[in-house]
Amino acid sequence: MVFSVAIIGRPNVGKSTLFNRLVGKRLALVDDSPGVTRDLREGDGRLRDLKFTVIDTAGLEEATDDSLQGRMRKLTEQAIDAADVSLFMVDARAGITSTDRELADLLRKKGGRVILLANKSEGRAGDEGFYEGFGLGLGEPVRISSEHGEGMLELRDALAPFAEEFEMDEDSLPEIEIVLDPETGEPVESEGPARPIQIAIVGRPNAGKSTLVNRILGMDKMLTGPEAGITRDAIGTVHDWGGMPVKLFDTAGMRKRAKVTGKLEKLSVSDGLRAVKFSEVVVVLLDAQNPLESQDLRIADLAEREGRAVVIAVNKWDLVEEKQKVMAALKEAVDRLLPQLRGVPFVMLSAKDGKNIDRLHDAVRKAHATWNIRVSTARLNQWLTEAVSRHPPPAPGGRRIKLRYVTQAKTRPPTFIVFCSRPEELSASYRRYLINGLRDTFGLAGTPLRLMMRKRDNPYTPRAS
C-alpha cells in the first residue's frame, strides 16, 4: 500500500507550502496569516521515485479545550495517529519556540515515525534554528526551503527507509461509471473503469457542509462548530460511499459578494468556486431553519451555468415542524426561480444524526447518471417530429421556421443541436418549449441542458445530381 505522510507543526511555519510542492500543484491556500489551514487535506505526493499520500494539517497550538484552536488540534492529533510518518516542521529563521518543544514532546510520547524538518533554512539566517533543532530529541533535522524547493532530495532520502516498510501500490478505490438503464431509467454500473465521481458540497456559511462531509466519510476529518466560516480550503477527499467511488469537496461558505471583504475569505470563496467548476455533481446545501435565500439561488445558478449536475439537500430537517408545508414551498420556489433546473432532486436530511444520507447517495448517483445520458439520434428525431406536430414553430413574416432534425452533440451536460431554417428568428419561448420537452420525454429533470440552433441542410435529404 502507499504510505501516508502528515505535515505537522505550529502555525505559519510553511506546512501548506510544502504540501503544495509535494503534490505538484497549488491545492492548499497559502497566506502569511497564521491558522489559514484548519481541516485535513490529502493529496498524492511524490519525491522522485517515492510515491505517498501527503496530509496537510492545521497548525498545532497549546489549546486542548473545545475552542476553535482546541478542535483544530484534535483533528491534527488524529492525523498524527493515522499517518505512517510525521514530518515535524519548525521555522529555522524564527528558532525553536516553547510550542515547538511541547509538540516535540507530544510526538515522542506517541512513539510514531518522525522526521524533523528545519524549514526556511536557505542562507545563513536559518543556521541558528537548525542547530537548535538537535535539542528536540527527534534526530538530525533535514534542512529544507518549502518555498524555494531546496532540500527535497534530502527529504526523499530521509523518507526512503520508511517507504521500504510498505508495499507500493498505485491502485486506489475501484472506479465505476454510472449510467442510466435505457429501459428503467435507473442508475446502473457500466463496464470498464472510470474516475470517482467528483462532488462539491456548497452553500452559505454554517449550513452544515463540513458536518455532512464528515457523516459521509464516517469520521471527523473536517473541522465543525457553531462559528461561521470555519472551512477555508476546498478540501477534496476520495472515499468509497456505499460502493460508489467519490471525491468529496468541502467548500467554504459563500456569502454575498459585498460581504466578502477579507483577503482570506476571498481566497476561500475563490477556492470553492474552482471546486464547483471542476466537480461533476454539486450538492447545494440549504439550512432548513433559514432556507432559500437569494445567495442559495445564486449558488445553484452558478452550478447550472457551469454545466454541473445539481442536487439540493436541505439540512437540519429534524428541526422543522411543518415538514410537508415547508417542502412544498421550497420545491415551488426553486421551480419558479430556477426554471433552468426544473425538477432538480431534493433530499431532506440531518447531517448531524445521519438521517436520509442514503437518499442523498441515491440522488447523487442518479443525477450523475442523468448528466452522462446519451439519447440516440433516432429517438431524438421521433421526439422532434411529435413536438413539432403538437406545437408548430412560429412563422415570422408569414414563413414558418422548419426544424429539420436534431442530434446530441455531447454529454456532461447533455447538449443537443437542432438544425433548422432561420435559427436566429426562433423565439426564446419556443426554445423553452423544446428544452422542457427534452426533459419530460427523456427523464432529464434537474440536470443542465444545452440546446443550440443551427442552420444547415439535412445531410439525409437526397441532393439533385
C-alpha positions as CSV (number, residue, x, y, z in Angstrom):
1,M,0.0,0.0,0.0
2,V,1.1,3.6,-0.5
3,F,2.3,5.0,2.8
4,S,1.0,8.3,4.3
5,V,2.9,11.3,5.5
6,A,1.4,14.0,7.7
7,I,3.0,17.5,7.9
8,I,2.9,18.7,11.5
9,G,4.0,22.0,13.1
10,R,2.8,25.2,14.8
11,P,1.0,27.8,12.7
12,N,2.8,29.6,9.8
13,V,5.9,27.5,9.6
14,G,5.3,26.6,5.9
15,K,3.3,23.4,6.1
16,S,0.9,24.2,3.3
17,T,3.7,25.5,1.0
18,L,5.5,22.1,1.4
19,F,2.2,20.3,0.8
20,N,1.7,22.1,-2.5
21,R,5.3,21.4,-3.5
22,L,4.9,17.6,-2.7
23,V,1.7,17.3,-4.7
24,G,3.0,19.4,-7.5
25,K,0.1,21.8,-7.6
26,R,-1.5,24.6,-5.6
27,L,-4.2,22.7,-3.6
28,A,-3.8,24.4,-0.2
29,L,-4.3,28.1,0.5
30,V,-1.1,29.8,1.5
31,D,-1.0,33.2,3.2
32,D,1.3,35.0,5.7
33,S,-1.5,34.9,8.3
34,P,-1.3,32.1,10.9
35,G,-4.0,29.5,11.1
36,V,-5.0,29.5,7.4
37,T,-5.3,25.7,7.3
38,R,-8.0,24.3,9.6
39,D,-9.0,21.0,8.1
40,L,-7.1,17.9,7.0
41,R,-6.3,17.9,3.3
42,E,-4.9,14.9,1.4
43,G,-3.0,14.7,-1.9
44,D,-0.8,12.4,-3.9
45,G,2.7,13.3,-3.0
46,R,5.9,12.5,-4.9
47,L,9.6,12.9,-4.4
48,R,11.4,11.4,-7.4
49,D,10.7,7.7,-7.2
50,L,8.8,7.8,-3.9
51,K,5.0,8.0,-4.0
52,F,2.9,8.6,-0.9
53,T,-0.2,10.2,0.4
54,V,0.6,13.6,2.0
55,I,-1.7,15.2,4.6
56,D,-1.7,18.9,5.3
57,T,-2.8,19.7,8.9
58,A,-3.8,22.7,10.9
59,G,-1.1,24.5,12.9
60,L,-0.7,22.8,16.3
61,E,-1.3,25.1,19.2
62,E,-1.3,24.6,23.0
63,A,-5.1,24.8,23.3
64,T,-6.7,21.5,24.4
65,D,-10.3,22.7,25.2
66,D,-13.3,22.9,22.9
67,S,-12.3,26.2,21.4
68,L,-11.7,26.5,17.7
69,Q,-8.0,26.1,18.2
70,G,-8.6,23.2,20.5
71,R,-10.8,21.4,17.9
72,M,-8.1,22.1,15.3
73,R,-5.5,20.5,17.5
74,K,-7.7,17.4,18.0
75,L,-8.1,17.0,14.2
76,T,-4.3,17.3,13.8
77,E,-3.7,14.7,16.5
78,Q,-6.0,12.3,14.6
79,A,-3.8,12.8,11.6
80,I,-0.6,12.0,13.6
81,D,-2.2,8.8,14.9
82,A,-3.4,7.8,11.4
83,A,-0.3,8.7,9.4
84,D,2.6,6.3,8.8
85,V,5.2,9.1,9.1
86,S,5.0,12.6,10.6
87,L,7.0,15.4,9.1
88,F,7.5,17.8,12.1
89,M,8.3,21.2,10.7
90,V,9.9,24.1,12.6
91,D,10.8,27.6,11.3
92,A,14.6,27.7,11.3
93,R,14.7,31.5,11.0
94,A,12.4,32.1,14.0
95,G,14.2,29.5,16.1
96,I,12.8,26.8,18.3
97,T,9.9,28.1,20.4
98,S,8.2,26.7,23.6
99,T,5.3,25.5,21.4
100,D,7.8,23.6,19.2
101,R,9.2,21.9,22.3
102,E,5.7,20.9,23.5
103,L,4.8,19.4,20.2
104,A,8.1,17.5,20.1
105,D,7.2,16.1,23.5
106,L,3.8,15.1,22.1
107,L,5.3,13.3,19.1
108,R,7.8,11.4,21.3
109,K,5.0,10.2,23.6
110,K,3.0,9.0,20.6
111,G,6.1,7.0,19.5
112,G,5.5,7.2,15.8
113,R,7.9,7.7,12.9
114,V,9.0,11.3,12.9
115,I,11.3,13.3,10.5
116,L,12.3,16.8,11.8
117,L,12.3,19.5,9.1
118,A,14.0,22.8,9.6
119,N,12.1,25.0,7.1
120,K,13.3,28.4,5.7
121,S,16.9,27.2,6.1
122,E,18.1,28.9,2.9
123,G,21.1,31.2,3.7
124,R,22.8,31.8,7.0
125,A,19.7,33.2,8.7
126,G,18.4,29.7,9.4
127,D,21.6,28.3,10.9
128,E,20.9,29.0,14.5
129,G,17.4,27.5,14.4
130,F,18.7,24.4,12.5
131,Y,21.2,23.7,15.2
132,E,18.7,24.3,18.0
133,G,16.6,21.6,16.4
134,F,19.0,18.9,17.6
135,G,17.8,19.7,21.1
136,L,14.3,18.5,20.4
137,G,15.4,14.8,20.7
138,L,14.0,13.8,17.3
139,G,17.2,13.2,15.5
140,E,19.1,15.3,13.0
141,P,16.9,17.9,11.3
142,V,16.6,18.0,7.5
143,R,17.3,21.5,6.1
144,I,14.7,22.5,3.5
145,S,13.0,25.5,2.0
146,S,9.5,24.6,1.0
147,E,9.1,27.9,-0.8
148,H,12.2,27.5,-3.0
149,G,12.3,23.7,-3.2
150,E,15.7,23.3,-1.5
151,G,16.4,20.1,0.4
152,M,13.8,18.0,-1.4
153,L,16.4,15.3,-2.3
154,E,17.5,15.1,1.3
155,L,13.8,14.8,2.4
156,R,13.4,12.0,-0.2
157,D,16.4,10.2,1.3
158,A,15.0,10.6,4.8
159,L,11.7,9.1,3.7
160,A,13.2,6.2,1.8
161,P,13.8,3.8,4.8
162,F,10.2,4.2,5.9
163,A,8.9,3.7,2.3
164,E,10.6,0.3,2.2
165,E,8.3,-0.9,5.0
166,F,5.3,-0.6,2.8
167,E,4.3,-2.3,-0.4
168,M,4.0,0.3,-3.1
169,D,0.7,0.0,-4.9
170,E,-0.8,2.8,-7.0
171,D,-4.3,1.3,-7.1
172,S,-6.9,3.2,-5.1
173,L,-10.6,2.8,-4.8
174,P,-12.4,0.7,-7.5
175,E,-13.7,3.1,-10.2
176,I,-17.0,2.8,-11.8
177,E,-19.1,4.7,-14.3
178,I,-22.7,5.3,-13.5
179,V,-25.2,5.4,-16.4
180,L,-29.0,5.1,-16.8
181,D,-30.7,1.9,-17.8
182,P,-32.5,2.9,-21.1
183,E,-35.5,0.8,-20.1
184,T,-36.0,1.6,-16.4
185,G,-34.2,4.9,-16.2
186,E,-32.4,3.7,-13.1
187,P,-28.7,4.1,-12.4
188,V,-26.5,1.1,-13.2
189,E,-22.8,0.4,-13.4
190,S,-21.3,0.3,-16.8
191,E,-18.5,-2.0,-17.9
192,G,-14.9,-0.6,-17.6
193,P,-13.1,1.7,-15.2
194,A,-13.9,5.4,-14.7
195,R,-12.8,8.1,-12.3
196,P,-14.5,8.6,-8.9
197,I,-17.5,11.0,-9.1
198,Q,-16.3,14.5,-8.1
199,I,-18.9,16.1,-5.7
200,A,-18.7,19.6,-4.4
201,I,-20.7,20.4,-1.2
202,V,-21.6,24.2,-1.4
203,G,-23.8,26.6,0.4
204,R,-24.0,29.5,2.8
205,P,-21.8,29.6,5.9
206,N,-22.9,27.4,8.8
207,A,-25.3,25.3,6.7
208,G,-23.6,22.2,7.9
209,K,-21.3,21.3,4.9
210,S,-18.4,20.0,6.9
211,T,-20.7,18.0,9.2
212,L,-22.3,16.4,6.1
213,V,-18.9,15.5,4.6
214,N,-17.8,14.0,8.0
215,R,-21.0,12.0,8.1
216,I,-20.4,10.6,4.6
217,L,-16.8,9.8,5.4
218,G,-17.7,8.2,8.7
219,M,-15.0,10.1,10.5
220,D,-14.3,13.7,11.8
221,K,-12.0,14.9,9.1
222,M,-13.4,18.4,8.6
223,L,-13.5,20.9,11.4
224,T,-17.0,21.7,12.6
225,G,-18.5,24.1,15.1
226,P,-21.0,26.9,15.7
227,E,-18.6,29.6,14.3
228,A,-19.5,30.6,10.7
229,G,-16.6,30.5,8.2
230,I,-14.6,27.7,9.8
231,T,-13.8,26.0,6.5
232,R,-11.4,27.9,4.3
233,D,-10.0,25.4,1.8
234,A,-12.0,23.4,-0.8
235,I,-10.9,20.0,0.7
236,G,-11.0,17.0,-1.7
237,T,-11.2,13.5,-0.2
238,V,-11.5,10.2,-2.1
239,H,-13.9,7.8,-0.4
240,D,-16.0,4.7,-1.2
241,W,-19.5,5.9,-0.4
242,G,-21.8,2.9,-0.3
243,G,-19.9,1.2,-3.2
244,M,-19.8,4.4,-5.2
245,P,-16.2,5.9,-5.5
246,V,-16.4,9.6,-5.0
247,K,-14.1,12.6,-4.4
248,L,-15.8,15.0,-2.0
249,F,-15.0,18.7,-1.8
250,D,-16.0,20.5,1.3
251,T,-16.0,24.2,0.5
252,A,-16.0,27.5,2.3
253,G,-19.4,29.1,3.0
254,M,-20.3,31.5,0.2
255,R,-21.7,34.9,1.3
256,K,-22.9,37.7,-0.9
257,R,-20.0,39.4,-2.7
258,A,-20.5,42.7,-0.9
259,K,-20.0,41.0,2.4
260,V,-16.8,39.2,1.4
261,T,-14.1,41.6,2.4
262,G,-11.1,39.9,4.0
263,K,-8.3,38.5,1.8
264,L,-8.5,35.0,3.3
265,E,-12.3,34.9,2.8
266,K,-11.8,36.0,-0.8
267,L,-9.2,33.2,-1.3
268,S,-11.5,30.7,0.3
269,V,-14.6,31.6,-1.8
270,S,-12.4,31.6,-4.9
271,D,-11.2,28.1,-4.0
272,G,-14.8,27.0,-3.6
273,L,-15.8,28.4,-7.0
274,R,-12.9,26.4,-8.5
275,A,-14.3,23.2,-6.8
276,V,-17.7,23.9,-8.4
277,K,-16.1,24.3,-11.9
278,F,-14.1,21.1,-11.6
279,S,-16.9,19.0,-10.0
280,E,-19.4,16.7,-11.7
281,V,-22.2,16.9,-9.1
282,V,-22.9,19.9,-7.0
283,V,-24.8,19.4,-3.8
284,V,-26.3,22.8,-2.8
285,L,-26.9,22.5,1.0
286,L,-29.7,24.6,2.5
287,D,-30.4,25.3,6.1
288,A,-33.9,24.2,6.9
289,Q,-34.2,26.8,9.6
290,N,-33.4,29.6,7.1
291,P,-34.0,28.1,3.6
292,L,-33.7,29.5,0.2
293,E,-32.2,33.0,0.5
294,S,-31.0,34.8,-2.6
295,Q,-27.5,33.6,-2.1
296,D,-28.6,30.0,-2.3
297,L,-30.3,30.7,-5.7
298,R,-27.0,32.4,-6.9
299,I,-25.0,29.3,-5.9
300,A,-27.4,26.9,-7.7
301,D,-27.5,29.1,-10.7
302,L,-23.7,29.1,-10.8
303,A,-23.6,25.3,-10.8
304,E,-26.1,25.3,-13.7
305,R,-24.2,27.8,-15.7
306,E,-21.0,25.7,-15.2
307,G,-23.0,22.8,-16.5
308,R,-22.8,20.7,-13.4
309,A,-25.4,18.1,-12.2
310,V,-27.2,19.6,-9.2
311,V,-28.8,18.1,-6.1
312,I,-30.4,20.3,-3.5
313,A,-30.1,19.0,0.1
314,V,-31.9,20.6,3.0
315,N,-30.0,20.1,6.2
316,K,-31.4,20.2,9.8
317,W,-34.7,18.8,8.6
318,D,-35.2,17.2,12.0
319,L,-35.8,20.7,13.4
320,V,-38.7,21.5,11.0
321,E,-42.2,21.1,12.4
322,E,-44.5,21.6,9.4
323,K,-42.4,19.4,7.0
324,Q,-45.0,19.0,4.2
325,K,-45.7,22.7,4.0
326,V,-42.0,23.7,4.0
327,M,-41.1,21.1,1.4
328,A,-43.9,22.1,-1.0
329,A,-42.9,25.8,-0.6
330,L,-39.3,25.0,-1.3
331,K,-39.9,23.0,-4.4
332,E,-42.4,25.6,-5.8
333,A,-39.9,28.4,-5.2
334,V,-37.0,26.6,-6.9
335,D,-39.1,25.6,-10.0
336,R,-40.3,29.2,-10.2
337,L,-37.0,31.0,-9.6
338,L,-34.7,28.4,-11.3
339,P,-36.6,27.2,-14.3
340,Q,-33.4,26.1,-15.9
341,L,-33.2,23.4,-13.1
342,R,-36.8,22.3,-13.2
343,G,-37.3,19.1,-11.4
344,V,-34.0,19.2,-9.6
345,P,-33.9,16.4,-6.9
346,F,-34.5,17.4,-3.3
347,V,-33.2,15.5,-0.3
348,M,-34.3,16.4,3.2
349,L,-31.7,15.2,5.7
350,S,-29.9,15.7,9.0
351,A,-26.2,15.7,8.7
352,K,-25.8,15.6,12.5
353,D,-27.6,12.3,13.1
354,G,-27.2,10.8,9.6
355,K,-30.9,10.7,8.7
356,N,-31.5,10.3,4.9
357,I,-27.8,10.3,4.0
358,D,-28.7,7.1,2.0
359,R,-31.2,9.1,0.0
360,L,-28.6,11.7,-0.8
361,H,-26.3,8.9,-2.0
362,D,-29.1,7.7,-4.4
363,A,-29.9,11.2,-5.6
364,V,-26.2,12.0,-6.4
365,R,-25.8,8.7,-8.2
366,K,-28.9,9.3,-10.4
367,A,-28.0,13.0,-11.0
368,H,-24.6,11.9,-12.2
369,A,-26.1,9.2,-14.5
370,T,-28.6,11.7,-15.9
371,W,-25.7,14.2,-16.5
372,N,-24.0,11.5,-18.6
373,I,-27.0,10.3,-20.5
374,R,-26.9,9.9,-24.3
375,V,-30.0,9.7,-26.4
376,S,-29.9,8.0,-29.8
377,T,-30.5,10.2,-32.9
378,A,-33.4,8.1,-34.0
379,R,-35.3,8.6,-30.7
380,L,-34.5,12.3,-30.7
381,N,-35.9,12.8,-34.2
382,Q,-39.0,10.9,-33.3
383,W,-39.5,13.2,-30.4
384,L,-38.9,16.3,-32.6
385,T,-41.5,15.2,-35.1
386,E,-44.1,14.7,-32.3
387,A,-43.1,18.0,-30.7
388,V,-43.5,20.0,-33.9
389,S,-46.8,18.3,-34.6
390,R,-48.2,19.2,-31.2
391,H,-46.9,22.8,-31.3
392,P,-45.5,24.0,-34.7
393,P,-42.7,26.6,-34.6
394,P,-43.6,30.3,-35.3
395,A,-43.9,31.8,-38.7
396,P,-42.3,35.2,-38.6
397,G,-43.2,37.3,-41.7
398,G,-45.6,34.5,-42.8
399,R,-42.8,32.0,-43.4
400,R,-42.7,29.1,-40.9
401,I,-39.4,28.1,-39.5
402,K,-38.6,24.5,-40.4
403,L,-37.0,22.2,-37.8
404,R,-35.2,19.6,-39.9
405,Y,-33.5,17.2,-37.4
406,V,-31.9,17.0,-34.0
407,T,-28.8,15.2,-32.6
408,Q,-27.0,15.1,-29.3
409,A,-23.6,16.8,-29.6
410,K,-22.2,15.7,-26.2
411,T,-22.9,14.7,-22.6
412,R,-21.8,16.2,-19.3
413,P,-24.1,18.1,-19.6
414,P,-26.5,16.8,-22.3
415,T,-26.1,19.1,-25.3
416,F,-28.3,19.0,-28.3
417,I,-28.3,20.7,-31.7
418,V,-31.4,21.3,-33.7
419,F,-30.8,22.1,-37.4
420,C,-33.4,24.5,-38.8
421,S,-34.1,27.3,-41.2
422,R,-33.6,30.8,-39.9
423,P,-32.5,29.8,-36.3
424,E,-31.9,33.5,-35.4
425,E,-35.7,34.1,-35.7
426,L,-36.7,31.2,-33.4
427,S,-38.3,32.8,-30.2
428,A,-37.0,32.2,-26.7
429,S,-40.3,30.7,-25.7
430,Y,-40.2,28.1,-28.4
431,R,-36.7,27.1,-27.3
432,R,-38.0,26.7,-23.7
433,Y,-40.8,24.5,-25.1
434,L,-38.2,22.3,-26.8
435,I,-36.0,22.1,-23.7
436,N,-38.9,21.2,-21.4
437,G,-39.9,18.6,-23.9
438,L,-36.5,17.0,-23.8
439,R,-36.6,17.0,-20.0
440,D,-40.0,15.4,-19.8
441,T,-39.5,12.8,-22.6
442,F,-36.0,11.6,-21.7
443,G,-36.0,11.9,-17.9
444,L,-33.6,14.9,-17.8
445,A,-35.2,16.7,-14.8
446,G,-32.8,18.7,-12.7
447,T,-29.8,18.5,-15.0
448,P,-28.5,21.4,-17.0
449,L,-29.4,21.2,-20.7
450,R,-27.8,22.9,-23.6
451,L,-29.8,23.5,-26.8
452,M,-28.2,25.1,-29.9
453,M,-30.0,26.0,-33.1
454,R,-28.0,25.8,-36.3
455,K,-28.8,26.5,-40.0
456,R,-27.7,23.6,-42.2
457,D,-29.2,21.4,-44.9
458,N,-30.3,18.0,-43.8
459,P,-27.5,15.6,-45.0
460,Y,-30.0,12.8,-45.3
461,T,-32.0,14.7,-47.9
462,P,-31.0,13.4,-51.4
463,R,-29.2,16.1,-53.5
464,A,-30.1,16.8,-57.1
465,S,-27.5,15.4,-59.4
